[in-house]
């Protein structure tokens, strides 16, 4: 969902900017920048970011702020960790804003809704699966890849809808019929695409996925 400045009050835009500064500052301080210097990983990072930028320009929607597009946040988080994922998704949001002509004041709230929320949801699920579930290749792919991507979209959509409802930009009934009713379709598409890419990377380029450890998921299985 690409929120627009026309549907949100100024206090939401300012509060979002302050929150993003705190989160982005932490991400920049703790991001594994040395990882980008390993082999071709910097090219993978930049290439994935450009690919996601192109995907974000393909969207569908009816009302202002009620649009749909694939997020890619789960894939970024699994590949690079939440810190680099937040940095990349911030850059993608800036690129989309520049390309599509959206208002700059709404960038922070869009980064939070479409980047930070799904990245955090993916990270929480990943940590929970590592603690509670067997360290198995199929658990990683299906739980964190397929299911994680669906959960990330659901979390992002619910936060966006809740924000629009709380600020009275749209009524709850309008959000239910004109937006939330279509979220399951987006969840399935995101889960299928993310799960497929994660499966391919695990098989052929496991070194591109920072959160995947051969010793943990493959050796001795």
C-alpha positions in Angstrom: 0.0 0.0 0.0 1.4 3.4 -1.0 -0.1 5.9 1.4 -0.4 9.4 0.1 0.0 12.7 2.0 -3.6 13.7 1.0 -5.1 11.1 3.3 -3.0 11.5 6.4 -2.8 14.4 8.9 0.5 16.2 9.4 1.0 14.8 12.9 1.2 11.3 11.5 3.7 12.4 8.9 5.9 14.0 11.5 5.6 11.2 14.0 6.5 8.7 11.2 9.6 10.7 10.3 10.8 10.8 13.9 10.2 7.0 14.3 12.0 6.2 11.0 15.0 8.3 12.0 15.4 6.2 15.1 15.0 2.9 13.4 17.1 3.8 10.4 19.8 5.2 12.6 20.0 1.9 14.5 20.0 0.0 11.2 22.9 2.0 9.8 24.9 1.6 13.0 24.4 -2.2 13.3 24.1 -3.3 9.6 26.8 -5.8 8.6 28.5 -3.5 6.1 31.5 -5.8 5.9 29.2 -8.4 4.3 28.8 -6.2 1.3 32.5 -6.4 0.7 32.5 -10.2 0.4 32.8 -11.4 -3.2 29.9 -10.2 -5.4 27.5 -9.6 -2.5 27.4 -5.8 -3.2 26.2 -6.5 -6.7 23.6 -8.9 -5.4 22.4 -6.2 -2.9 22.2 -3.4 -5.5 20.7 -5.7 -8.2 18.0 -6.9 -5.9 17.2 -3.4 -4.9 16.8 -2.2 -8.5 14.7 -5.3 -9.3 12.4 -4.5 -6.3 12.2 -0.8 -7.4 10.8 -2.0 -10.8 8.3 -4.3 -9.1 7.1 -1.5 -6.8 6.2 0.6 -9.9 3.7 -2.1 -10.9 0.7 -1.6 -8.7 -3.1 -1.7 -8.8 -5.6 0.4 -6.8 -8.7 2.5 -6.8 -8.7 5.1 -4.1 -5.7 7.2 -3.0 -3.6 5.3 -0.6 -5.4 2.0 -1.3 -3.0 0.3 -3.8 -1.5 -3.1 -4.1 2.0 -4.3 -5.0 4.4 -7.0 -4.0 6.6 -6.0 -1.1 9.7 -8.2 -1.3 10.5 -7.3 2.3 10.7 -10.9 3.5 13.2 -11.8 0.7 15.4 -8.8 1.6 15.3 -9.7 5.3 16.2 -13.3 4.7 19.0 -12.4 2.3 20.5 -9.4 4.1 19.2 -9.2 7.6 16.7 -6.7 8.9 19.2 -3.8 9.1 20.3 -3.9 5.4 16.7 -4.7 4.4 15.4 -1.5 6.1 18.2 0.5 4.4 17.4 -1.0 1.0 13.7 -0.6 1.3 14.2 3.0 2.3 16.2 3.6 -0.9 13.5 1.7 -2.9 10.8 3.9 -1.4 12.8 7.0 -2.3 13.3 5.8 -5.8 9.6 5.0 -6.2 8.6 8.4 -4.9 11.0 10.1 -7.3 9.7 7.9 -10.2 6.0 8.1 -9.5 5.9 11.7 -8.3 4.5 11.0 -4.9 4.8 13.6 -2.1 8.1 13.4 -0.2 6.5 14.0 3.2 4.8 10.6 3.1 8.1 8.7 2.5 8.7 7.9 6.2 5.3 6.4 6.8 5.5 4.3 3.6 9.0 3.1 4.7 7.6 2.1 8.1 4.5 0.4 6.7 6.0 -1.3 3.6 9.5 -1.8 4.9 10.0 -1.8 8.6 6.8 -3.6 9.6 7.2 -6.6 7.2 11.0 -6.8 7.9 10.4 -6.9 11.7 7.5 -9.5 11.2 9.9 -11.7 9.1 12.7 -11.4 11.7 10.4 -12.3 14.6 9.1 -15.3 12.8 12.6 -16.4 11.8 13.8 -16.1 15.4 10.7 -18.0 16.7 11.3 -20.8 14.2 14.9 -21.1 15.1 14.0 -21.5 18.8 10.9 -23.6 18.5 11.2 -25.7 15.3 13.7 -28.2 14.0 16.6 -26.9 12.1 15.5 -28.3 8.8 15.9 -27.1 5.3 12.1 -27.5 4.5 11.2 -25.7 7.7 13.4 -22.7 6.7 11.9 -22.6 3.2 8.3 -23.1 3.9 8.0 -21.4 7.3 10.3 -18.4 6.7 10.0 -18.2 3.0 6.4 -19.0 2.1 4.6 -18.5 5.3 6.8 -15.6 6.4 6.1 -13.6 3.2 2.4 -14.0 3.7 2.6 -12.9 7.3 4.7 -9.9 6.4 2.1 -8.8 3.8 -0.7 -9.3 6.4 1.2 -7.3 9.0 1.9 -4.4 6.6 -1.7 -4.4 5.4 -3.3 -4.4 8.9 -1.0 -1.6 10.1 -1.8 0.5 7.0 -5.6 -0.2 7.3 -5.5 0.6 11.0 -3.7 3.8 10.4 -6.2 4.9 7.8 -9.1 3.9 10.1 -7.6 5.6 13.1 -7.1 8.9 11.2 -10.6 8.6 9.7 -9.2 8.7 6.2 -11.5 5.9 5.3 -14.3 4.1 7.2 -13.7 0.6 8.5 -16.4 -0.8 6.2 -14.8 0.8 3.1 -11.4 -0.6 4.1 -12.9 -4.0 4.6 -14.6 -4.2 1.2 -12.2 -2.1 -0.9 -8.8 -3.2 0.6 -8.7 -5.9 3.2 -10.8 -8.2 1.1 -8.0 -8.4 -1.5 -5.2 -8.9 0.9 -5.3 -12.7 0.9 -4.7 -12.7 -2.9 -1.6 -10.5 -2.3 -0.5 -12.7 0.5 -0.6 -15.8 -1.7 1.3 -14.1 -4.5 4.0 -12.8 -2.2 4.3 -16.1 -0.5 4.5 -18.1 -3.7 7.1 -15.7 -5.3 9.2 -15.3 -2.2 9.2 -19.0 -1.4 10.2 -19.9 -5.0 13.1 -17.5 -5.0 14.3 -18.6 -1.6 14.1 -22.3 -2.7 16.3 -21.5 -5.8 18.8 -19.5 -3.8 19.1 -22.1 -1.1 19.8 -24.7 -3.8 22.2 -22.8 -6.0 23.4 -19.6 -4.1 23.1 -20.3 -0.4 25.9 -17.8 0.3 23.5 -15.0 -0.9 21.1 -15.7 2.0 22.6 -14.3 5.2 20.1 -15.9 7.5 20.7 -19.4 6.0 23.5 -21.4 7.5 24.6 -24.7 5.8 26.0 -26.1 9.1 22.7 -25.5 10.8 20.2 -26.6 8.2 22.1 -29.2 6.0 25.1 -30.8 7.7 24.4 -34.0 9.4 20.7 -34.0 8.3 
